């Protein structure tokens, strides 16, 4: 049900609205009692269920469109991979990408409606945090190319295990035909265990021998990104990836596989890769006014993402100190304490000079893991929330930081 009054929506340029005519607020709107003025009849479509109607409109526009649809899923990196894929494909095609992370049962049909503007390719991400949700999104998008980048611990509290997450993510494969294409991570055994029966063509990416798009001679440059030689079905090239973290190389390889499959020339791929910019709060690097260099990976960070950022922090050359600010991560279920402990151990291995830990009881695992791995307790600063941490003024000047998201409800992954 959508409660809406006519004046604000139409004043902002809306051409029409969907109204649940069986709802009291919808009935008042249709009669003009909500605003004192009934809108033109041609502007209103009365439906029994606004969500079902929105999804039907999105599906219809998708089917009428000539655009080829690339759909991306995975536990981490979907938005970044979507942005990279769209950037690379834009070297040759008119490309639409869904904005932000409009990747759920509402955001996806809203995105598909935009295909009426005539792009040649649409790149969309599909998120989920419960089994069955991805199946619904795949049925809406009807993708020509499906991209499955990884399986991680995000939302493990809803599923119980990574294997259960993989089974839910495998819904990306449903409805495929012999003409469908699939791009998958050769380095992720859980992903690969589900693709054997895919009826269409499969392209793999990663560092494994035999991957169709394979990175070799990889250099981890810390905050400066990574560099690698990459072989593809179209030839070989060198890539400089200016995004922080080894996992970003995997995201780039997935996008390269899609771009190569669509015939984008390798020189254009290399040039656009070198010019990539991080998505806000997803391993974005900023230099603050006091000279601090901040690696901000605070958007729905997962334990695996925290480990990647800490490894990048360790690989970064600096004459100053390395400080990690790590927050509690939610929706990890019974594994929460153990996964936070793994992050604490990773912080100690990264050689951080100071570790700031923020959040609820699960974050105690970070402290325990770091202490067990040899980080001196005097270098660990524990706060119940970020406000208390700021008031304590523990942050010294001239440092580098890596941050994980504090305990805030996750968006779908």
KEDO-954659 format. One record per residue (C-alpha): residue in one letter; z, y, x. Coordinates in steps of 0.001 Angstrom, whole numbers, padded with zeros to 6 digits, always signed. Each point is the difference from the previous one (the first is absolute). Layout:
<sites>
aZYX ...
</sites>
This chain:
<sites>
x+000000+000000+000000 x-000851+003492+001216 x+001740+003011-001492 x-002297+002994+000320 x-000484+003397-001537 x-003435+001515-000197 x+000327+003420+001577 x+001008-000749+003643 x-002362-002955+000493 x-003082+001675-001449 x+000813+003287+001755 x-000162-001909+003292 x-003462-001275-000837 x+000594-003360-001660 x-003038-001125-001967 x+001970-002390-002161 x+003277-001838-000424 x+001084-003484-001018 x+002687-000011-002647 x+002110-002843-001389 x-000403+000852-003661 x+002684-002499-001014 x+002641+001870+002003 x+001920+002830-001649 x-000845+002525+002727 x-003648-001068-000064 x-000104+000365-003756 x+001415+003512+000192 x-002651+000899+002587 x-002838-001348-002126 x+001178+001967-003007 x+000413+003181+002029 x+003756+000128-000591 x+000798-000386+003742 x-001649+003274+001002 x-000787+001756-003241 x-003719-000523+000569 x-002016-003171-000301 x-002537-000443+002853 x-003675-000627-000731 x-000522-003505-001366 x-002518-000782+002743 x+002721+000542+002606 x+002341-002708-001251 x-000299-003770+000027 x+002688-001744-002009 x+000880-003420+001451 x+002628-002651-000581 x+001037-000112+003682 x-000841+002787+002446 x+000346-002225+003102 x-002350-002650-001361 x-002458+002740-000954 x+000184+001631+003435 x-000658-003332+001699 x-002910-000730-002329 x-001557+003375+000817 x+000457-000568+003743 x-001555-003474-000211 x-002929+001276-002054 x-000749+002847+002417 x+000194-002443+002911 x-002489-002359-001675 x-002405+002815-000803 x+000179+001347+003548 x-002406-001076+002720 x+002748+000407+002608 x+001024-002976+002076 x+003775-000370-000044 x+002116-000829+003050 x+003552-001007-000980 x+002788-000147+002601 x+003382-001705-000204 x+002771-001020+002377 x+003726+000389+000509 x-000347+002987+002336 x-002779+002361+001002 x-002054+000054-003212 x-000230+003766-000317 x-000790+000487+003684 x-002626-002756-000066 x-001526+001504-003155 x-000254+003406+001660 x-001498-001419+003216 x-002485-002154-001922 x-001131+002958-002084 x-000349+002167+003129 x-002181-002582+001762 x-002187-000699-003027 x-000503+003742-000501 x-002174+000005+003104 x-002739-001565-002142 x+000987+000109-003676 x+001439+002201-002735 x+003501-001417-000279 x+002773+000345-002554 x+003579-000933+000915 x+002974-000054-002337 x+002370+002839+000742 x+003360-000633+001619 x+001233-003395-001072 x-001281-000062-003585 x-000043-003760+000280 x+001737-001371-003088 x-000816-000801-003636 x-000181+003721-000812 x-001282+001495+003250 x-002868-002445+000450 x-001716+000611-003376 x+000472+003740+000516 x-001817-000441+003312 x-002768-002145-001450 x-000796+002706-002559 x-001080+002181+002941 x-002915-002356+000672 x-001867+001894-002702 x-000833+002561+002705 x-002352-002453+001705 x+001358-001118+003400 x-001842-002774+001792 x+003219-001709+001069 x+003559+000171-001370 x+002922-000944+002247 x+003210-000716-001912 x+003361-001482+000866 x+001796-002499-002208 x+003796-000162+000058 x+002515-002302-001605 x+003665-000920+000101 x-000018-002935-002432 x-002196-003049-000450 x-002876+000488-002427 x-000404+003725+000576 x-002776-000353+002561 x-001913-002332-002315 x-000070+002759-002620 x-001244+002579+002518 x-002739-002274+001345 x-001223-000554-003548 x-000246+003783-000416 x-001673+000776+003334 x-002337-003027+000134 x-000402+000554+003765 x-003133-000870+001931 x+002000-000083+003232 x+003631-001075+000201 x+002141+000879+003026 x+003319-001773+000660 x+001677+001518+003034 x+003351-001792+000321 x+003100-001574-001529 x+003380+001543+000806 x+003540+000332-001282 x-000545+002924-002415 x+001454-000902-003430 x+001281-003346+001281 x+003004+000594-002256 x-002287-000486-003007 x-001631-003147+001366 x+002557-001839+002120 x-002292-000791+002919 x-003057+001171+001890 x-001819-003114-001215 x+000565+001117-003586 x-001263+003477+000906 x-003124-001597+001476 x-000618-001946-003210 x+000212+003197-002021 x-002243+001886+002433 x-002511-002862-000236 x-000782+001236-003512 x-002414+002353+001805 x-002282-003056+000294 x-000192-000698-003735 x-003224+000511-001895 x-002103-000115+003164 x-003542-001394-000069 x-002504-001139+002602 x-001128+003615+000424 x+003530+001263+000695 x+001137+000887+003500 x+003466-000357+001488 x+001436+001703+003099 x+003208-001629+001271 x+002426+000118+002906 x-000628-002895+002379 x+003349+000727+001701 x+002036-000628-003174 x+000469-003732-000717 x+001292+000644-003532 x-003142+001933-000868 x-002310-002571+001536 x+001691-002888-001812 x-001303+001337-003320 x-003645+000752+000773 x-001542-003420+000578 x-001263-000379-003563 x-001408+003528-000329 x-003503-000419-001500 x-001656+002955+001732 x-000482+001187+003579 x+003102+000430+002175 x+000297+002446+002907 x+003063-000213+002235 x+001573+002632+002248 x+002743-000027+002599 x+000698-000996+003579 x-000382-003749-000530 x-002827-001776+001769 x-002774-000524-002531 x+000749+003042-002161 x-003232+001598-001210 x+001323+003453+000934 x+002189-000559+003033 x+001984+002325+002237 x+000437-000865+003685 x+001385+001860+003029 x+002436+001814-002267 x+002003+002864+001513 x+003135+001193-001789 x+000249+003715+000731 x+003188+000654-001945 x-000070+003231-001954 x-003631+000531+001100 x-001153-003120-001866 x-001962-002987+001293 x-003291-000745+001707 x-002027-003203-000125 x-003379-001574+000510 x-001289-001315-003317 x-002660-002623-000669 x-001713-000135-003408 x-002945-001834-001571 x-002031+003166+000729 x+000974+000273+003675 x+002845+001259+002159 x+001655+003380+000514 x+003093+001667+001404 x+002430+001539-002485 x+002630+002661+000580 x+002452-000032-002901 x+002136+003180-000133 x+002522-001509-002433 x+003486-001110+001059 x+000829-003699+000082 x-001765-003247+000773 x-000219-000765-003727 x-002313+002974-000411 x-002543-001795+002155 x-000013-002792-002581 x-000580+002519-002780 x-002912+001452+001952 x-001499-003445+000634 x+000080-000730-003738 x-001828+003255-000688 x-002491-000715+002790 x-000770-003395-001557 x-000805+001675-003317 x-002059+002748+001640 x-002009-002447+002106 x-000653-002142-003068 x-001400+003093-001732 x-002248+000790+002962 x+001792+003039+001436 x-001233+000448+003626 x+002512-000832+002731 x-000228+003433+001718 x+000923+001673-003287 x+002926-002399-000434 x+001295+000732+003516 x-000371+003759-000439 x+001789+000080-003334 x+002768-002315+001195 x+000781+002319+002910 x+000419+002892-002459 x+002350-001765-002450 x+003083+001831-001269 x+003184-001672-001200 x+000870+000058-003675 x+003103+002119-000656 x+003270-001854+000707 x-001866-003099+001120 x+000415+000010+003807 x-000886+003691+000060 x+000855+001856+003212 x+001297+003565-000059 x+001312+002269+002738 x+002884+002098-001284 x+000796+003575+000976 x+002711-001131+002429 x-002401-002318+001831 x+001141-003197-001677 x-002876-002411-000606 x+000552-001748-003300 x-001593-003273-001089 x+000402+000084-003778 x-000485-003426-001570 x+002409+000637-002846 x-002224-000846-002971 x+001263-003332-001377 x+000530-001398+003488 x+000406-003770+000208 x+001824-002022+002683 x-003317-000976+001594 x-001118+003644+000087 x+003293+001038+001604 x-000510-002560+002761 x-003521+001303+000625 x+001193+003608+000241 x+002836-000945+002356 x-002458-001815+002252 x-002183+003117+000033 x+003052+002111+000821 x+000758-002286+002940 x-003592+000232+001271 x-000007+003803-000106 x+000464+001744+003317 x+002578+002772-000099 x+002362+001828+002316 x+002386+000567-002891 x+001992-002324-002186 x-001155-002421-002641 x+001888+000153-003278 x-000570-002286-002975 x+001151+001106-003471 x-000076-003063-002241 x+000862-000119-003689 x+000843-002764-002416 x-002985-001765-001575 x+000202-001286-003558 x-001457-002910-001993 x+000655-002503+002794 x+002298-002223-002075 x+002155-002601+001728 x-001871+000622+003267 x+001001+003679+000146 x+002818-000281+002546 x-001898-002359+002293 x-003165+002122-000062 x+001967+003154+000790 x+001665-001870+002861 x-003433-000831+001406 x-000815+003716-000025 x+003216+000756+001868 x-000876-002510+002687 x-003456+001519+000261 x+001536+003457+000503 x+002098-001290+002867 x-003022-001716+001587 x-001945+003243-000306 x+002527+001643+002285 x+000990+002798-002367 x+002532+002451+001393 x+001479+000731-003415 x-000153-001932-003264 x+000773+001766-003271 x+000523-002334-002952 x+000064+001298-003587 x+000561-001712-003328 x+001975-002608-001887 x+001521-003314+000981 x-003289-001684+000950 x-000412+002582+002770 x+003111-001430+001644 x-002331-002761+001143 x-001841+002536+002187 x+003267+000881+001738 x+000957-003646+000463 x-003413-000960+001332 x-000140+002889+002463 x+003524-000687+001251 x-000692-003712+000418 x-003142+000841+001997 x+001963+002158+002424 x-000178+003575-001278 x+003316+001717+000725 x+001998+000843-003158 x+000434+003582+001239 x-003765+000443-000342 x-000061-001111-003626 x+000706+002590-002717 x+000606-001311-003523 x-000224+002132-003156 x+000217-000914-003663 x-002783+002442-000885 x-002359+002438+001682 x+001929+003076-001147 x+003067-001132+001934 x-002136-000765+003010 x-001477+003495-000030 x+003421+001590-000296 x+001235-001985+002972 x-002644+001656+002154 x-000519-003034+002157 x-003683+000733+000712 x-000326+001250+003623 x-002986+002056+001129 x-003122-001186+001828 x-000258-003448-001472 x-002405-002394-001586 x+000902-001625-003284 x-001161-002802-002203 x+001197+000006-003613 x+000133-002654-002668 x+000271+000735-003683 x+003525+000151-001336 x+001102-001907-003075 x-002444+001287-002620 x-001812-002122-002575 x-003340-001194+001312 x-003443+000630-001374 x-002092-003122-000585 x-001329-001767+003060 
</sites>
